[in-house]
Amino acid sequence: MTAEQRVQSVDEGKPAGVWSEFFEAVKPLVSAATRIVHEERLGTKTTMRVGGAARIYAEPASVADLQVLLREARAGGGEVLMLGRGSNVIVPDEGVDGLVVSLAHQAWSSFEPREDGRVAVGAGLRLKNLCGLAAKAGLVGFEFLEGIPGNVGGALRMNAGAMGAWMFDVVEEVQLMTRAGEVRTLTKAAMHVGYRHCEELHQAIALGALLRPATRSDAETVKRQMDAYSRKRHESQPREPSAGCIFRNPPGNSAGRLIDESGLKGARVGDAEVSPTHANFIVNRGSATAADVIALVRRVRARVREVKGVDLEPEVLLFGKEWKDVL
Ligand SMILES: Cc1cc2nc3c(=O)[nH]c(=O)nc-3n(C[C@H](O)[C@H](O)[C@H](O)COP(=O)(O)OP(=O)(O)OC[C@H]3O[C@@H](n4cnc5c(N)ncnc54)[C@H](O)[C@@H]3O)c2cc1C
């Protein structure tokens, strides 16, 4: 890549030819099991079902292939973004000028219980499968994850939580890869986590984690608790495509209640709607665009500020962008 192209890649996005060069350079370096393609549409890989394509999209089949992708992208100055199950992101309509990496390959979906009850899981393991396998093994403590539509990597990055617990309550160690391709293991004590936040994973990529259950029981009991949580979710959350709670709860307050009391349930921009079931969900009624969702986020924030005097901050991430640039 010439110096001129390098500058352009940082300032204005890479020209298509440079991504082609990246693709041609990387393809022979990764194993045949790694999927790598141009212009992959991302909307259907997210639960909100909006947004454009990734210039390059890859599903690495191994640690070595992920290292190759990261190192080549770094050498070319290109941006790399991780995509989990896409349940906490809005992909912009124009797509993403970068390499989007997903740990969707089976190699990242491991679930390995140890003698002492601890379980090593891959970052690509769906939370739904984690819950199912934990229940089968009689491991207590993961029930709160039932119904969160992400994978382990996304749940670690977001410190996903529900029913009074969050992901890092059950984490002992996280195995991660730095952007330079170095593999490290960090104990929970060495990590900085909080509400929907894990500082280390803003940059590094989670490869897997060692989880510790609270205790052991029989499969039936664990399953019964999961079913109870699942019922609670079904009663309180909309069924339409969404990205979960759109705003963070302000300290000591509920974003959903503030939005509801501002009279916004059912408010619409195009096919994006503030759910009448749960005011902190924006749902896609069919053919919403990312622009519709962003415009509705803007409208909700403005109204809640006017009526309640509270500035709501999005919990959902704008993929490859910063909310402050569009709000
Ligand atoms: C119907 C519905 C209900 C929901 N309920 C809840 C809930 O109860 N509690 C809750 O906390 N959330 C909830 N969510 C939001 C969402 O499911 C969680 O935030 C989930 O943890 C996101 O995981 P994901 O795999 O989909 O990540 P994505 O949405 O794909 O990504 C989220 C972030 O994680 C990063 N990321 C993904 N994989 C990795 C990795 N391996 N390493 C480093 N970074 C990575 C991405 O780059 C992005 O920044 C809900 C969403 C929906 C649609």
The ligand as an ORCA input file, in Angstrom:
! r2SCAN-3c Opt
* xyz 0 1
  C     -34.655     -9.388     22.428
  C     -33.368     -8.960     23.091
  C     -33.231     -9.086     24.465
  C     -32.046     -8.690     25.093
  N     -31.957     -8.819     26.449
  C     -30.827     -8.438     27.066
  C     -30.695     -8.550     28.497
  O     -31.582     -9.026     29.186
  N     -29.533     -8.140     29.059
  C     -28.504     -7.625     28.326
  O     -27.474     -7.274     28.902
  N     -28.594     -7.495     26.986
  C     -29.727     -7.888     26.346
  N     -29.815     -7.750     24.983
  C     -28.697     -7.156     24.234
  C     -27.669     -8.178     23.716
  O     -28.268     -9.445     23.517
  C     -26.459     -8.336     24.643
  O     -25.764     -7.118     24.794
  C     -25.487     -9.413     24.128
  O     -24.512     -9.659     25.105
  C     -24.785     -9.001     22.836
  O     -24.109    -10.137     22.343
  P     -23.848    -10.338     20.783
  O     -23.097    -11.598     20.630
  O     -25.096    -10.230     20.013
  O     -22.898     -9.111     20.469
  P     -22.969     -8.021     19.269
  O     -24.257     -7.283     19.375
  O     -22.677     -8.723     17.991
  O     -21.779     -7.110     19.661
  C     -21.837     -6.296     20.814
  C     -20.443     -5.707     21.065
  O     -19.570     -6.771     21.414
  C     -18.425     -6.772     20.564
  N     -18.011     -8.166     20.421
  C     -18.695     -9.210     19.906
  N     -17.972    -10.334     19.984
  C     -16.797     -9.995     20.568
  C     -15.616    -10.713     20.920
  N     -15.485    -12.024     20.702
  N     -14.609    -10.025     21.512
  C     -14.695     -8.697     21.749
  N     -15.776     -7.972     21.419
  C     -16.814     -8.612     20.845
  C     -18.910     -6.143     19.269
  O     -17.828     -5.596     18.529
  C     -19.816     -5.060     19.816
  O     -19.034     -3.972     20.251
  C     -30.979     -8.157     24.328
  C     -31.112     -8.045     22.948
  C     -32.290     -8.450     22.328
  C     -32.408     -8.339     20.835
*
